[in-house]
Amino acid sequence: MAVFNKIYKFSEDIAQKKHNLATDQLKVVLTNTAPTVNSTNLASLVDLTTGGGYTAGGANVTTTSCVQTAGVTKLVLQDVVFTATTGFGPFRYAVLTNATAAGQLVIGWYDYGSSISLLANETFTVDFDQTNGVLTLT
């Protein structure tokens, strides 16, 4: 299973009120170019182009919950499923962004280890951890 990697600037962005993880529209963007811990916004990535069932700018993510318990806030998201109509790719990284924030700020990414291409009617699921959440803030 791919591991979530947080962008370093995300902590600062939280402190500067650039994210409201409970209400902002989050998106998953697919790319074949490695994000770095210093990637800041969508413009710093090479997004796939629209076609074959993928829409540039990413797919909307539904927030299941963003709640605090005993001083720890956990962000839980519903899985995102991409379905190829005629095929698309390659991509290796699924990047979580905040589309509500100016510039569509990057939160973090998953590295799937090698490039993936989808053929017509194939699906790819970004499997968010429903138990532990995508991330926790302490």
HUTARA-V146915 format. One record per pair of residues at least 24 apart in sequence whose C-alpha atoms are under 7 Angstrom apart, sorted by sequence separation. I is the first residue (numbers start at 1). GAP is how many residues later the second one is. D is the distance in whole Angstrom. If there is no record, write none. Layout:
BEGIN
i->I gap->GAP d->D
i->I gap->GAP d->D
END
This chain:
BEGIN
i->91 gap->24 d->5
i->92 gap->24 d->6
i->90 gap->25 d->6
i->91 gap->25 d->5
i->90 gap->26 d->5
i->91 gap->26 d->7
i->89 gap->27 d->6
i->90 gap->27 d->5
i->29 gap->28 d->6
i->30 gap->28 d->7
i->89 gap->28 d->4
i->8 gap->29 d->5
i->9 gap->29 d->7
i->29 gap->29 d->4
i->88 gap->29 d->6
i->89 gap->29 d->6
i->7 gap->30 d->4
i->8 gap->30 d->6
i->28 gap->30 d->5
i->29 gap->30 d->7
i->53 gap->30 d->6
i->54 gap->30 d->7
i->88 gap->30 d->5
i->6 gap->31 d->7
i->7 gap->31 d->6
i->9 gap->31 d->7
i->27 gap->31 d->6
i->28 gap->31 d->5
i->53 gap->31 d->4
i->87 gap->31 d->5
i->88 gap->31 d->7
i->7 gap->32 d->7
i->27 gap->32 d->5
i->28 gap->32 d->7
i->52 gap->32 d->6
i->53 gap->32 d->5
i->87 gap->32 d->4
i->27 gap->33 d->4
i->28 gap->33 d->7
i->52 gap->33 d->5
i->53 gap->33 d->7
i->86 gap->33 d->6
i->87 gap->33 d->5
i->26 gap->34 d->6
i->27 gap->34 d->5
i->52 gap->34 d->5
i->53 gap->34 d->7
i->54 gap->34 d->7
i->84 gap->34 d->6
i->86 gap->34 d->4
i->25 gap->35 d->7
i->26 gap->35 d->5
i->52 gap->35 d->5
i->53 gap->35 d->7
i->84 gap->35 d->6
i->85 gap->35 d->5
i->52 gap->36 d->5
i->84 gap->36 d->5
i->85 gap->36 d->6
i->51 gap->37 d->7
i->84 gap->37 d->5
i->83 gap->38 d->6
i->84 gap->38 d->6
i->83 gap->39 d->6
i->84 gap->39 d->6
i->83 gap->40 d->4
i->22 gap->41 d->7
i->82 gap->41 d->5
i->83 gap->41 d->7
i->81 gap->42 d->7
i->82 gap->42 d->5
i->22 gap->43 d->7
i->81 gap->43 d->6
i->82 gap->43 d->6
i->22 gap->44 d->5
i->81 gap->44 d->4
i->21 gap->45 d->7
i->80 gap->45 d->6
i->81 gap->45 d->6
i->79 gap->46 d->7
i->80 gap->46 d->5
i->79 gap->47 d->6
i->80 gap->47 d->7
i->79 gap->48 d->5
i->79 gap->49 d->5
i->78 gap->50 d->6
i->77 gap->51 d->6
i->77 gap->53 d->7
i->76 gap->54 d->6
i->76 gap->57 d->4
i->77 gap->57 d->7
i->32 gap->58 d->6
i->75 gap->58 d->5
i->76 gap->58 d->6
i->32 gap->59 d->4
i->34 gap->59 d->7
i->74 gap->59 d->6
i->75 gap->59 d->6
i->31 gap->60 d->5
i->32 gap->60 d->5
i->75 gap->60 d->6
i->30 gap->61 d->6
i->31 gap->61 d->6
i->32 gap->61 d->6
i->42 gap->61 d->7
i->74 gap->61 d->6
i->75 gap->61 d->6
i->31 gap->62 d->5
i->41 gap->62 d->6
i->42 gap->62 d->5
i->74 gap->62 d->4
i->30 gap->63 d->6
i->31 gap->63 d->7
i->41 gap->63 d->5
i->42 gap->63 d->6
i->73 gap->63 d->5
i->74 gap->63 d->7
i->30 gap->64 d->5
i->41 gap->64 d->4
i->42 gap->64 d->7
i->72 gap->64 d->6
i->73 gap->64 d->5
i->29 gap->65 d->6
i->30 gap->65 d->6
i->40 gap->65 d->6
i->41 gap->65 d->5
i->72 gap->65 d->6
i->73 gap->65 d->7
i->28 gap->66 d->6
i->29 gap->66 d->5
i->40 gap->66 d->5
i->72 gap->66 d->5
i->28 gap->67 d->5
i->29 gap->67 d->7
i->39 gap->67 d->7
i->71 gap->67 d->6
i->28 gap->68 d->5
i->27 gap->69 d->6
i->28 gap->69 d->6
i->26 gap->70 d->7
i->27 gap->70 d->5
i->26 gap->71 d->6
i->27 gap->71 d->6
i->26 gap->72 d->4
i->27 gap->72 d->6
i->25 gap->73 d->6
i->26 gap->73 d->6
i->24 gap->74 d->7
i->25 gap->74 d->6
i->25 gap->75 d->5
i->24 gap->76 d->5
i->19 gap->82 d->7
i->18 gap->83 d->6
i->32 gap->83 d->7
i->10 gap->97 d->6
i->7 gap->99 d->7
i->7 gap->100 d->6
i->6 gap->101 d->6
i->7 gap->101 d->5
i->6 gap->102 d->4
i->5 gap->103 d->5
i->6 gap->103 d->7
i->4 gap->104 d->7
i->5 gap->104 d->5
i->4 gap->105 d->6
i->5 gap->105 d->6
i->4 gap->106 d->5
i->3 gap->107 d->6
i->2 gap->108 d->6
i->3 gap->108 d->7
i->2 gap->109 d->6
i->2 gap->110 d->5
END
